[in-house]
Amino acid sequence: MKTKPLVFLFVILATFVLVASAFAVFCTQCGTDNPDDAGFCSNCGAKLYHPPKATDTPPKVTDIYAQTSDLIEAERYSEAIAFLDKYSKDYRRDPKATVLLARAYLGKCNDLKEKGDPSYKNLVFTPYDIGKQLITQYSHTPKYLSQGWYICGHAVLINDRAKKAIKYTEKAIQISPSPTSEVHYYFVLADAYAEVANTEQRKSASSKMPSEYYEAEKKYRDIINMDTSNNRKGLAYYKLAVLYSDFRQEKKAKESLKTALTLAEKEALILRIRRILKAEKRILLRATPKLVSDIHIAQMLKEYNFYDDELNFLGSFANDFVNNGDGTITDKATGLMWQKSGSSRAKTWKRARTYVKQLNKGFAGYSDWRLPTVEELASLLRKDENNGIHTDPLFDKKQKSCWSSDKGPPRSSTSPHVWHVNFREGSLGLTVLPLYPGAVPTRRYVRAVRLVKKSAQVKPSGKSSGEQEGRKLVRQKVEKGSLRKVPKQLLERDIRRMVLTYDFYDGALNLKGSSDNDFVDNGDGTITDNRTGLMWQKSGSSRVKTWKRARTYVKRLNKGFAGYSDWRLPTIDELASLVERKKVNGVHIDPIFYNKQKSCWSSDKGPPFGGLTANPPQVWHVNFREGSLGLTILPIYSYETITHRYVRAVRSLR
């Protein structure tokens, strides 16, 4: 009888837990449970995905369409596929759900291809089969018949069959009842023409542009003139810039990139454009205020290697400050002009904007001062502490904490948040703005900024402005034995300096780089580079491997491959020496090598992910498909997904 109250209490607690969990939304970024009506995670600020509530009946067909489209638009392709697999079983004959499924698979294949994962080659047959099914079943319905041809065209383009993609996509445009509304048709068609143009240019010794080049340019221009979103127009300008760059029209490429940056709305596209611009000229930081989440802050710190005491304590951004002698300081690296001192007193965020309006009456002879975005303000942070603040000693030390113009995502409270930079602590943070008139407002200083219309090039050194002054990067010839062969940990600024020092080609850091290798095929599965004094495998591993398995693979080679026992994983310096500016057979490497090994491991490690020692380690690799160097995150736990890449072993000649 005494146990009954305990049983009753246990039942109540279990019911409470079940009810509570039913109204919690799980954050896929950090794992935090949030209230059912929350739009953003209360811990990391990421946008929450609300799965359909469990009911006896599946969601309405219109809900399935809307939610799947949202997932595809957010580039969450695997989630879109899983969602349709779960809820589209009763709608197998529904062509709209079938088209959405194919789009999700095409997006996933594109992602895998960009990452150098060869599994896309098998997966791409899934959307191709869906396209053929639509062509067969809906031969008398122009809308879905054209969708079928488009899906087949996109699939064969991913599989590097560009001429067939042109044929299929042009057929889709001819059949479609409203071709101008199907912008994605024109993207695939333009991409296919650009791919054929590149192929024809490589085959021909003539300097004359192939006809496909003009077709690709025309199609991208058609997209820009269509009634579509700014982000799609920005993407068209970006692809146009890539086309111009491939055909050495650098001036046109730069103009298109700048236009693309002003139109781009999605963070992934903005980062891609900036990565190219960063290698070409000054680093263009975002100037327009926006809602910035914690995830965007982490990405921004990593992208530009800005210092933050908590999120990126190894960060070191290469400013190039000049004191103008009129109360302003210009950073040639970003093309920004700053107040040397800033406001003499701390102000509320509202008063900060009023203060900037007062400056625009003619401070230092300019009238375009504004509050900086958090990106711009973070560029002033430096690891070394001077006069009690983490910024260059050229600036006054009074302004220890400054407002930005960017707002943060809503948290548990309804009060708005604004990003600021704390120069005393060397970190970024959020300030809660008061919601009611009686609340005490937070006050911070103001350091206004403006964009200089013309600025010098970025210096590739990772040093501060004082250390950079009077120094120039010295180009170094690659000679026998000059490339480092001992593995070490390298930061992104070390990679940047290495690429520019040896003038290696890199699709993000040095588009004008070139290689001058002197390869000799030894006829025993090895190739010697007489310029560097290195001997390479001609093919490399036949399958992709984890980094751990890559080292095991090299040990097996040392049992006598080609008669040698001193094979090793190459350093990133050695591996980068193989990257060619010209893309042949789908890879940026000399055709004397096999083209299967599109992404290869190096022996060098990078900084821990996010700069924190507790985070997963990273390893440098070379993506020969894109012609660029990158970092791969190694998993800490056994249940995490492991990245696989190829191995091309190397040995030094005696």
C-alpha positions as CSV (number, residue, x, y, z in Angstrom):
1,M,0.0,0.0,0.0
2,K,2.9,2.4,0.7
3,T,4.2,2.1,-2.9
4,K,1.0,3.5,-4.5
5,P,1.8,7.2,-3.9
6,L,5.3,6.6,-5.4
7,V,3.9,5.0,-8.5
8,F,1.3,7.8,-8.8
9,L,4.1,10.4,-8.5
10,F,6.2,8.6,-11.1
11,V,3.3,8.6,-13.6
12,I,2.7,12.3,-13.1
13,L,6.4,13.1,-13.7
14,A,6.6,10.9,-16.8
15,T,3.5,12.6,-18.2
16,F,5.0,16.1,-17.6
17,V,8.2,15.1,-19.4
18,L,6.3,13.8,-22.4
19,V,4.1,16.9,-22.6
20,A,7.1,19.2,-22.2
21,S,9.1,17.4,-24.9
22,A,6.1,17.5,-27.3
23,F,6.4,21.3,-27.2
24,A,10.2,21.5,-27.7
25,V,12.0,22.3,-30.9
26,F,15.4,20.7,-31.2
27,C,18.2,22.9,-32.7
28,T,20.3,21.0,-35.2
29,Q,23.3,23.3,-34.8
30,C,23.9,23.1,-31.0
31,G,21.3,20.5,-29.7
32,T,19.4,22.9,-27.4
33,D,15.6,22.3,-26.9
34,N,13.6,25.5,-27.5
35,P,9.9,26.5,-27.0
36,D,7.5,25.3,-29.7
37,D,6.8,28.8,-31.0
38,A,10.5,29.9,-31.1
39,G,11.8,31.1,-34.4
40,F,15.5,31.1,-33.4
41,C,17.6,29.0,-31.0
42,S,17.9,30.6,-27.6
43,N,21.5,29.3,-27.3
44,C,23.2,29.8,-30.7
45,G,20.7,32.0,-32.6
46,A,20.3,29.6,-35.5
47,K,17.0,29.6,-37.4
48,L,14.8,26.7,-36.1
49,Y,13.2,24.1,-38.4
50,H,9.7,23.2,-37.2
51,P,8.9,19.6,-38.3
52,P,5.2,18.8,-39.0
53,K,3.3,17.9,-35.8
54,A,2.6,14.2,-35.4
55,T,-1.1,13.5,-36.4
56,D,-3.0,10.5,-37.6
57,T,-3.1,11.9,-41.1
58,P,-0.1,13.2,-43.2
59,P,0.2,17.0,-43.8
60,K,-1.8,18.6,-46.5
61,V,-0.3,18.4,-50.0
62,T,0.2,22.2,-50.1
63,D,2.1,22.0,-46.8
64,I,4.4,19.4,-48.2
65,Y,5.1,21.5,-51.2
66,A,5.8,24.6,-49.2
67,Q,8.0,23.0,-46.5
68,T,10.0,21.0,-49.1
69,S,10.5,24.2,-51.2
70,D,11.7,26.1,-48.1
71,L,14.2,23.3,-47.3
72,I,15.6,23.3,-50.9
73,E,15.8,27.1,-50.9
74,A,17.8,26.9,-47.6
75,E,20.1,24.3,-49.3
76,R,19.2,21.6,-46.8
77,Y,18.8,19.0,-49.5
78,S,19.2,15.8,-47.3
79,E,16.4,17.1,-45.0
80,A,14.2,17.8,-48.0
81,I,14.7,14.3,-49.4
82,A,14.0,12.7,-46.0
83,F,10.8,14.8,-45.6
84,L,9.5,13.8,-49.0
85,D,10.4,10.1,-48.5
86,K,8.3,10.2,-45.3
87,Y,5.2,12.1,-46.5
88,S,5.1,11.6,-50.3
89,K,4.3,7.9,-50.3
90,D,0.6,8.6,-50.8
91,Y,1.4,11.1,-53.6
92,R,3.6,8.9,-55.8
93,R,1.5,9.9,-58.8
94,D,1.8,13.6,-57.9
95,P,4.3,15.2,-60.4
96,K,4.9,18.3,-58.3
97,A,6.2,16.2,-55.4
98,T,8.3,14.2,-57.9
99,V,9.9,17.4,-59.3
100,L,10.7,18.7,-55.8
101,L,12.4,15.3,-55.0
102,A,14.5,15.6,-58.2
103,R,15.5,19.2,-57.3
104,A,16.6,18.1,-53.9
105,Y,18.7,15.3,-55.3
106,L,20.3,17.6,-57.9
107,G,21.2,20.1,-55.2
108,K,22.8,17.3,-53.1
109,C,24.8,16.1,-56.1
110,N,26.1,19.6,-56.8
111,D,27.2,19.9,-53.2
112,L,29.0,16.6,-53.3
113,K,30.7,17.5,-56.5
114,E,31.9,20.8,-55.1
115,K,33.4,19.1,-52.1
116,G,35.2,16.6,-54.3
117,D,33.1,13.6,-53.1
118,P,32.9,11.1,-56.0
119,S,29.7,9.5,-54.6
120,Y,27.7,12.1,-56.7
121,K,28.5,10.1,-59.8
122,N,26.2,7.3,-58.7
123,L,23.7,9.5,-56.9
124,V,23.1,11.7,-60.0
125,F,21.3,8.8,-61.8
126,T,18.4,9.1,-59.3
127,P,17.3,12.5,-60.5
128,Y,18.1,11.5,-64.1
129,D,15.7,8.5,-63.8
130,I,13.0,10.8,-62.2
131,G,13.4,13.1,-65.3
132,K,13.0,10.2,-67.7
133,Q,9.9,9.0,-65.7
134,L,8.3,12.5,-66.1
135,I,9.0,12.5,-69.8
136,T,7.4,9.1,-70.2
137,Q,4.3,9.7,-68.0
138,Y,3.5,13.3,-68.9
139,S,4.3,13.4,-72.6
140,H,1.0,15.3,-73.2
141,T,1.4,17.8,-70.3
142,P,3.9,20.5,-71.4
143,K,4.6,21.8,-67.9
144,Y,5.8,18.5,-66.4
145,L,7.3,17.3,-69.7
146,S,9.6,20.4,-69.8
147,Q,10.4,19.7,-66.1
148,G,11.5,16.2,-67.1
149,W,13.8,17.4,-69.8
150,Y,15.3,20.1,-67.5
151,I,16.0,17.5,-64.8
152,C,17.7,15.2,-67.3
153,G,19.7,18.2,-68.6
154,H,20.9,19.3,-65.1
155,A,21.8,15.7,-64.2
156,V,24.0,15.1,-67.3
157,L,25.7,18.5,-66.8
158,I,26.6,17.5,-63.2
159,N,28.1,14.3,-64.8
160,D,30.3,16.5,-67.2
161,R,28.3,15.9,-70.3
162,A,27.7,19.5,-71.2
163,K,26.7,19.1,-74.9
164,K,23.9,16.7,-74.0
165,A,22.8,19.1,-71.2
166,I,22.4,21.9,-73.8
167,K,20.3,19.7,-76.0
168,Y,18.0,18.6,-73.2
169,T,17.6,22.1,-71.6
170,E,16.9,23.8,-74.9
171,K,14.1,21.3,-75.4
172,A,12.8,22.0,-71.9
173,I,12.6,25.8,-72.7
174,Q,10.9,25.1,-76.1
175,I,8.2,22.9,-74.5
176,S,7.6,25.0,-71.3
177,P,4.3,27.0,-71.4
178,S,6.1,29.9,-69.5
179,P,9.9,29.6,-70.1
180,T,10.7,33.1,-68.7
181,S,9.4,32.1,-65.3
182,E,11.7,29.0,-65.2
183,V,15.0,30.9,-64.4
184,H,16.8,27.7,-63.3
185,Y,16.4,26.4,-66.9
186,Y,18.5,29.3,-68.2
187,F,21.2,28.8,-65.4
188,V,21.7,25.2,-66.5
189,L,21.8,26.2,-70.2
190,A,24.3,29.0,-69.6
191,D,26.5,26.8,-67.3
192,A,26.5,24.1,-70.0
193,Y,27.5,26.6,-72.8
194,A,30.3,27.9,-70.5
195,E,31.6,24.3,-69.9
196,V,31.7,23.6,-73.6
197,A,33.4,27.0,-74.3
198,N,36.1,26.1,-71.8
199,T,36.6,22.7,-73.4
200,E,36.8,24.1,-76.9
201,Q,39.3,26.7,-75.8
202,R,41.6,24.1,-74.3
203,K,41.5,22.1,-77.5
204,S,42.1,25.0,-79.8
205,A,45.4,26.8,-80.3
206,S,43.6,29.9,-81.7
207,S,43.1,33.0,-79.5
208,K,39.6,33.5,-81.0
209,M,36.7,33.1,-78.6
210,P,34.6,29.9,-79.3
211,S,30.9,30.6,-80.2
212,E,29.7,28.9,-77.0
213,Y,31.4,31.7,-75.0
214,Y,29.1,34.3,-76.5
215,E,26.1,32.0,-76.0
216,A,26.9,31.5,-72.3
217,E,27.4,35.3,-71.9
218,K,24.0,36.0,-73.6
219,K,22.2,33.5,-71.4
220,Y,23.6,35.0,-68.2
221,R,22.6,38.4,-69.5
222,D,19.1,37.1,-70.2
223,I,18.8,36.0,-66.6
224,I,19.9,39.4,-65.3
225,N,17.2,41.0,-67.4
226,M,14.4,38.7,-66.2
227,D,11.9,39.6,-63.5
228,T,13.6,37.5,-60.8
229,S,15.1,37.9,-57.3
230,N,18.2,40.0,-56.6
231,N,20.0,37.0,-55.3
232,R,19.5,35.1,-58.6
233,K,20.7,38.2,-60.5
234,G,23.7,38.3,-58.2
235,L,24.4,34.6,-58.9
236,A,24.2,35.3,-62.7
237,Y,26.7,38.2,-62.3
238,Y,29.0,35.9,-60.3
239,K,28.9,33.1,-63.0
240,L,29.5,35.8,-65.6
241,A,32.6,36.9,-63.7
242,V,33.8,33.3,-63.6
243,L,33.3,33.0,-67.4
244,Y,35.2,36.3,-68.0
245,S,38.0,35.1,-65.6
246,D,38.4,31.8,-67.5
247,F,38.9,33.7,-70.7
248,R,41.4,36.2,-69.2
249,Q,39.0,39.2,-69.3
250,E,40.0,40.4,-65.8
251,K,38.5,43.9,-66.0
252,K,35.0,42.6,-66.9
253,A,35.3,39.9,-64.2
254,K,36.0,42.4,-61.5
255,E,33.2,44.6,-62.5
256,S,30.8,41.7,-62.6
257,L,31.9,40.5,-59.1
258,K,31.4,43.9,-57.6
259,T,27.9,44.0,-59.0
260,A,27.2,40.5,-57.8
261,L,28.2,41.5,-54.3
262,T,25.7,44.4,-54.2
263,L,22.9,42.1,-55.3
264,A,23.7,38.8,-53.4
265,E,21.4,38.1,-50.5
266,K,22.4,34.5,-49.5
267,E,25.4,34.2,-47.1
268,A,27.0,31.4,-49.0
269,L,27.1,33.4,-52.3
270,I,28.3,36.5,-50.5
271,L,31.2,34.5,-49.0
272,R,32.1,32.9,-52.3
273,I,32.3,36.4,-54.0
274,R,34.3,37.9,-51.2
275,R,36.8,35.0,-51.3
276,I,37.6,35.9,-54.9
277,L,37.7,39.6,-54.3
278,K,39.9,39.1,-51.3
279,A,42.5,37.4,-53.5
280,E,42.3,40.2,-56.1
281,K,42.2,43.5,-54.2
282,R,41.1,45.1,-51.0
283,I,38.8,43.1,-48.7
284,L,35.2,44.4,-49.2
285,L,33.4,44.1,-45.9
286,R,29.6,44.3,-45.7
287,A,28.5,47.9,-45.3
288,T,24.7,47.4,-45.1
289,P,23.2,46.7,-41.6
290,K,21.4,43.3,-41.3
291,L,20.1,40.8,-38.7
292,V,23.2,38.7,-37.8
293,S,23.0,35.4,-36.0
294,D,25.7,33.8,-33.8
295,I,26.4,31.3,-36.6
296,H,27.1,34.1,-39.1
297,I,29.5,35.7,-36.5
298,A,31.4,32.4,-36.2
299,Q,31.6,32.1,-40.1
300,M,32.7,35.7,-40.4
301,L,35.5,35.4,-37.9
302,K,36.8,32.2,-39.6
303,E,36.4,33.7,-43.1
304,Y,38.4,36.8,-42.4
305,N,40.5,35.4,-39.6
306,F,39.4,38.2,-37.2
307,Y,40.6,38.0,-33.6
308,D,38.1,37.2,-30.9
309,D,39.1,36.2,-27.4
310,E,36.5,33.4,-27.2
311,L,35.7,32.3,-30.8
312,N,39.0,32.8,-32.6
313,F,41.9,33.6,-30.3
314,L,44.5,32.6,-33.0
315,G,43.0,35.2,-35.4
316,S,45.2,37.8,-36.9
317,F,43.8,40.2,-39.6
318,A,46.4,42.1,-41.7
319,N,45.4,45.8,-41.4
320,D,47.3,48.5,-43.2
321,F,46.6,51.7,-41.2
322,V,47.6,55.2,-42.2
323,N,47.2,58.2,-40.0
324,N,45.8,61.0,-42.2
325,G,46.6,63.7,-39.6
326,D,43.0,65.1,-39.7
327,G,41.5,63.0,-36.9
328,T,40.9,60.0,-39.3
329,I,42.8,56.8,-40.0
330,T,42.6,54.9,-43.3
331,D,42.9,51.1,-43.5
332,K,44.2,50.3,-47.0
333,A,43.4,46.6,-46.5
334,T,39.7,47.2,-46.3
335,G,39.4,50.6,-47.9
336,L,37.7,52.0,-44.8
337,M,38.3,55.4,-43.1
338,W,37.8,55.5,-39.4
339,Q,37.6,58.2,-36.7
340,K,40.8,58.2,-34.8
341,S,39.1,58.9,-31.5
342,G,35.3,58.5,-31.8
343,S,32.7,60.0,-29.4
344,S,34.0,61.6,-26.2
345,R,31.2,60.1,-24.2
346,A,29.3,56.8,-24.1
347,K,25.9,57.0,-25.8
348,T,22.7,54.9,-26.2
349,W,22.3,53.2,-29.5
350,K,19.7,55.8,-30.5
351,R,21.9,58.7,-29.6
352,A,24.8,57.0,-31.4
353,R,23.0,57.4,-34.7
354,T,22.2,61.1,-33.9
355,Y,26.0,61.6,-33.2
356,V,26.8,60.2,-36.7
357,K,24.3,62.6,-38.3
358,Q,26.2,65.5,-36.6
359,L,29.5,64.2,-38.1
360,N,28.0,64.4,-41.5
361,K,27.8,68.2,-41.3
362,G,31.5,68.1,-42.5
363,F,33.8,66.2,-40.1
364,A,37.2,65.9,-41.8
365,G,35.6,67.2,-45.0
366,Y,33.2,64.3,-45.6
367,S,29.4,63.8,-45.3
368,D,29.0,60.0,-45.7
369,W,30.0,58.8,-42.1
370,R,27.9,56.0,-40.7
371,L,27.8,53.4,-37.9
372,P,30.0,50.4,-38.8
373,T,28.6,46.9,-39.3
374,V,29.9,44.3,-36.9
375,E,32.2,42.9,-39.7
376,E,33.8,46.3,-40.2
377,L,34.2,46.9,-36.4
378,A,35.6,43.4,-35.8
379,S,38.4,44.1,-38.4
380,L,39.9,46.6,-35.8
381,L,40.5,43.8,-33.2
382,R,44.0,42.5,-32.7
383,K,45.4,39.9,-30.3
384,D,48.0,42.2,-28.8
385,E,46.7,44.5,-26.0
386,N,47.9,48.1,-26.3
387,N,47.0,50.7,-23.6
388,G,44.4,48.4,-22.2
389,I,42.5,47.7,-25.5
390,H,42.8,45.1,-28.3
391,T,43.3,47.5,-31.2
392,D,46.1,49.3,-33.0
393,P,47.8,52.0,-30.9
394,L,47.1,54.6,-33.6
395,F,43.6,54.8,-32.2
396,D,42.6,56.6,-29.0
397,K,42.3,54.2,-26.0
398,K,39.1,55.8,-24.5
399,Q,36.6,54.0,-26.8
400,K,36.8,50.6,-25.0
401,S,33.4,49.4,-26.3
402,C,31.7,50.5,-29.5
403,W,28.3,50.1,-31.1
404,S,27.7,48.5,-34.5
405,S,24.8,49.0,-36.8
406,D,23.8,45.3,-36.9
407,K,21.0,43.8,-34.8
408,G,21.1,40.3,-33.4
409,P,18.4,37.6,-33.5
410,P,15.5,37.7,-31.0
411,R,16.2,35.7,-27.8
412,S,13.9,34.5,-25.1
413,S,12.8,38.1,-24.3
414,T,11.1,40.3,-26.8
415,S,13.7,43.1,-26.4
416,P,15.8,43.8,-29.5
417,H,19.5,43.1,-29.5
418,V,22.4,45.0,-31.1
419,W,26.0,43.7,-31.8
420,H,28.9,45.6,-30.3
421,V,32.7,45.1,-30.0
422,N,34.4,45.2,-26.6
423,F,37.9,46.3,-27.3
424,R,38.9,45.9,-23.6
425,E,38.1,42.2,-23.7
426,G,38.8,41.7,-27.4
427,S,35.5,40.1,-28.2
428,L,32.1,40.6,-29.9
429,G,28.8,40.6,-28.0
430,L,25.1,41.4,-27.9
431,T,23.5,44.3,-26.1
432,V,19.8,44.2,-25.0
433,L,18.0,47.4,-25.9
434,P,15.4,48.6,-23.4
435,L,11.8,47.8,-24.3
436,Y,10.0,50.1,-21.9
437,P,10.7,53.8,-21.3
438,G,11.6,53.3,-17.6
439,A,14.3,50.7,-18.3
440,V,18.0,51.8,-17.9
441,P,19.6,51.9,-21.4
442,T,23.2,50.6,-22.0
443,R,25.7,53.2,-23.2
444,R,28.7,52.6,-25.5
445,Y,31.1,54.7,-27.5
446,V,30.8,55.4,-31.2
447,R,33.6,55.1,-33.8
448,A,32.2,56.1,-37.2
449,V,33.4,54.8,-40.5
450,R,33.2,55.6,-44.2
451,L,34.2,53.8,-47.4
452,V,37.2,55.3,-49.3
453,K,36.4,55.2,-53.0
454,K,39.9,54.2,-54.0
455,S,42.3,52.1,-52.0
456,A,45.6,50.2,-52.3
457,Q,45.9,46.4,-52.6
458,V,45.9,44.1,-49.6
459,K,49.3,43.1,-48.4
460,P,49.6,39.3,-48.0
461,S,51.5,39.4,-44.7
462,G,49.9,38.2,-41.5
463,K,51.7,40.9,-39.5
464,S,50.2,44.1,-38.1
465,S,50.3,47.4,-39.8
466,G,53.4,48.6,-37.9
467,E,55.3,45.4,-38.8
468,Q,54.2,45.5,-42.5
469,E,55.4,49.1,-43.1
470,G,58.3,49.3,-45.5
471,R,58.1,45.5,-46.3
472,K,57.2,43.8,-49.5
473,L,56.5,40.2,-50.3
474,V,59.5,38.7,-52.0
475,R,58.8,36.2,-54.7
476,Q,60.8,33.0,-54.4
477,K,61.8,30.6,-57.1
478,V,60.9,27.0,-56.5
479,E,64.1,25.0,-56.7
480,K,65.2,21.4,-55.9
481,G,64.7,20.8,-52.2
482,S,63.3,24.3,-51.5
483,L,59.8,23.0,-50.6
484,R,59.2,22.1,-47.0
485,K,58.9,18.3,-46.4
486,V,58.4,18.1,-42.6
487,P,54.7,18.3,-41.5
488,K,53.7,21.2,-39.3
489,Q,50.6,23.2,-38.1
490,L,49.8,26.1,-40.4
491,L,47.3,29.0,-40.1
492,E,45.4,30.4,-43.0
493,R,47.8,33.4,-43.2
494,D,50.7,30.9,-43.5
495,I,49.0,29.3,-46.5
496,R,48.3,32.7,-48.1
497,R,52.0,33.7,-47.7
498,M,53.2,30.3,-49.1
499,V,50.9,30.5,-52.2
500,L,52.0,34.1,-53.0
501,T,55.7,33.6,-52.2
502,Y,56.0,30.7,-54.7
503,D,53.4,32.1,-57.0
504,F,51.3,28.9,-57.0
505,Y,47.9,29.0,-58.6
506,D,44.9,29.0,-56.2
507,G,41.3,29.6,-57.3
508,A,40.7,31.8,-54.2
509,L,44.0,33.3,-53.3
510,N,46.1,33.7,-56.4
511,L,44.2,33.6,-59.8
512,K,47.3,34.8,-61.6
513,G,49.6,32.2,-60.2
514,S,51.4,29.8,-62.6
515,S,53.4,26.6,-62.4
516,D,56.5,25.9,-64.3
517,N,57.0,22.2,-63.6
518,D,59.3,19.9,-65.5
519,F,57.6,16.5,-65.4
520,V,59.1,13.2,-66.6
521,D,57.1,10.0,-66.8
522,N,59.4,7.2,-65.5
523,G,57.3,4.4,-66.9
524,D,57.0,2.6,-63.6
525,G,53.9,4.4,-62.2
526,T,55.9,7.4,-61.0
527,I,56.5,10.9,-62.3
528,T,59.6,13.0,-61.5
529,D,59.4,16.8,-61.3
530,N,62.9,18.0,-62.1
531,R,62.1,21.6,-60.9
532,T,61.2,20.6,-57.3
533,G,63.3,17.4,-57.0
534,L,60.2,15.4,-56.1
535,M,59.0,12.0,-57.3
536,W,55.2,11.5,-57.3
537,Q,52.8,8.6,-57.8
538,K,51.3,8.9,-61.2
539,S,47.8,7.7,-60.1
540,G,47.6,7.6,-56.3
541,S,45.1,5.6,-54.3
542,S,42.3,4.0,-56.3
543,R,39.7,4.8,-53.6
544,V,39.1,7.7,-51.2
545,K,40.4,7.2,-47.6
546,T,40.2,8.8,-44.2
547,W,43.3,10.8,-43.1
548,K,44.2,7.9,-40.8
549,R,43.9,5.3,-43.5
550,A,45.9,7.5,-45.9
551,R,48.9,7.2,-43.7
552,T,48.4,3.4,-43.5
553,Y,48.2,3.3,-47.3
554,V,51.6,5.1,-47.5
555,K,53.2,2.5,-45.1
556,R,52.1,-0.2,-47.5
557,L,53.7,1.6,-50.5
558,N,57.0,1.5,-48.5
559,K,57.1,-2.2,-48.9
560,G,58.7,-1.6,-52.3
561,F,56.4,0.4,-54.6
562,A,58.5,1.3,-57.7
563,G,61.6,0.0,-55.8
564,Y,61.6,2.7,-53.1
565,S,60.8,2.6,-49.3
566,D,60.7,6.3,-48.4
567,W,57.2,7.4,-49.7
568,R,55.3,9.8,-47.5
569,L,52.2,12.0,-47.5
570,P,53.2,15.4,-49.1
571,T,53.1,18.7,-47.2
572,I,50.7,21.3,-48.4
573,D,53.6,23.2,-50.0
574,E,54.5,20.2,-52.1
575,L,51.0,19.3,-53.0
576,A,50.2,22.9,-54.0
577,S,53.1,22.8,-56.5
578,L,51.0,20.4,-58.7
579,V,48.1,22.8,-59.1
580,E,47.8,24.2,-62.7
581,R,45.9,27.3,-63.7
582,K,44.5,25.5,-66.7
583,K,41.7,22.9,-66.1
584,V,42.2,19.8,-68.2
585,N,40.0,16.7,-68.0
586,G,38.1,18.3,-65.1
587,V,41.1,18.9,-62.8
588,H,43.8,21.6,-62.3
589,I,46.8,19.3,-62.8
590,D,49.1,18.3,-65.6
591,P,47.5,15.6,-67.9
592,I,50.6,13.5,-67.3
593,F,48.8,12.5,-64.0
594,Y,45.6,10.5,-63.8
595,N,42.6,12.7,-63.2
596,K,40.7,10.4,-60.8
597,Q,42.4,11.9,-57.7
598,K,40.4,15.1,-57.6
599,S,41.0,15.9,-53.9
600,C,44.1,14.8,-52.0
601,W,45.3,14.8,-48.4
602,S,48.4,16.6,-47.2
603,S,50.4,15.8,-44.0
604,D,49.9,19.3,-42.5
605,K,47.4,20.2,-39.9
606,G,45.6,23.5,-39.5
607,P,44.3,25.3,-36.4
608,P,41.5,23.6,-34.4
609,F,38.0,24.4,-35.8
610,G,37.0,27.9,-34.7
611,G,40.4,28.4,-33.1
612,L,39.5,26.6,-29.8
613,T,41.8,23.8,-28.6
614,A,38.8,21.8,-27.4
615,N,37.3,21.8,-30.9
616,P,38.0,19.1,-33.7
617,P,41.4,19.3,-35.4
618,Q,41.7,20.2,-39.1
619,V,44.0,19.0,-41.9
620,W,45.0,20.8,-45.1
621,H,44.0,19.3,-48.5
622,V,44.2,20.3,-52.2
623,N,41.0,20.2,-54.3
624,F,42.3,19.7,-57.8
625,R,38.7,20.0,-59.2
626,E,38.4,23.6,-58.0
627,G,42.2,24.4,-58.0
628,S,42.2,25.5,-54.4
629,L,43.6,24.7,-51.0
630,G,41.3,24.0,-48.0
631,L,40.8,22.6,-44.5
632,T,39.0,19.4,-43.6
633,I,37.6,18.9,-40.1
634,L,38.6,15.6,-38.5
635,P,35.9,14.0,-36.3
636,I,36.5,13.6,-32.5
637,Y,33.7,11.0,-31.8
638,S,33.1,7.7,-33.6
639,Y,29.5,8.6,-34.6
640,E,30.6,11.7,-36.6
641,T,30.8,11.6,-40.4
642,I,34.3,11.1,-41.6
643,T,35.6,12.9,-44.8
644,H,37.4,10.7,-47.3
645,R,39.9,12.0,-49.9
646,Y,42.5,10.4,-52.2
647,V,46.2,10.0,-51.6
648,R,49.0,10.9,-53.9
649,A,52.3,9.9,-52.2
650,V,55.6,11.7,-52.8
651,R,59.3,11.1,-52.1
652,S,62.4,13.4,-52.3
653,L,65.1,12.6,-54.8
654,R,68.5,12.0,-53.4
